[in-house]
Amino acid sequence: MRKYYTAGFVPEAGGTWTVYFPDFQEIHTGGESLEEATENAADALRTLLESMARGNNAVPEPSELASVREQVRDCRLLDALPYPEDTVYQLVPAPSFDLTPVRVNVSIPRASLAEIDAKALAYGFTRSGFLTHAALAYRQKD
């Protein structure tokens, strides 16, 4: 089942937005607009969860909305920042990072496979590791 974490999107005086994830104090992000802040929040959450999965770190369960509101308000007050009434709270989907290896069968032209193997060796990867790394690097370009 997919998890969703509630983030607090606080409008700042200059028109920007600051994003708080009380479940993840490591995330510090925001944006020039609510749309940009939302995109940055999703990206920051994905990056952190991927890092946690690679390090075999436990991922906390999402907090209830009331708890998130209280924690965002307390954080703002602790930093002597205003807590605007129009703070927005929304769910941010947490991507799954099941890193369990899965064996797959693919068909690749022999010449391409030789190139892949040579590049994998040159960069210190296994064939599978190189293909995974290349696919993830390609995903980052989107």
Secondary structure, DSSP 8 states (H G I E B T S, - for coil): --EEEEEEEEE-TTS-EEEE-TT-TT--EEESSHHHHHHHHHHHHHHHHHHHHHTT--------HHHHHHHHHHHHHHTT----TT-EEEEEEE---------------HHHHHHHHHHHHHHT--HHHHHHHHHHHHHHT-
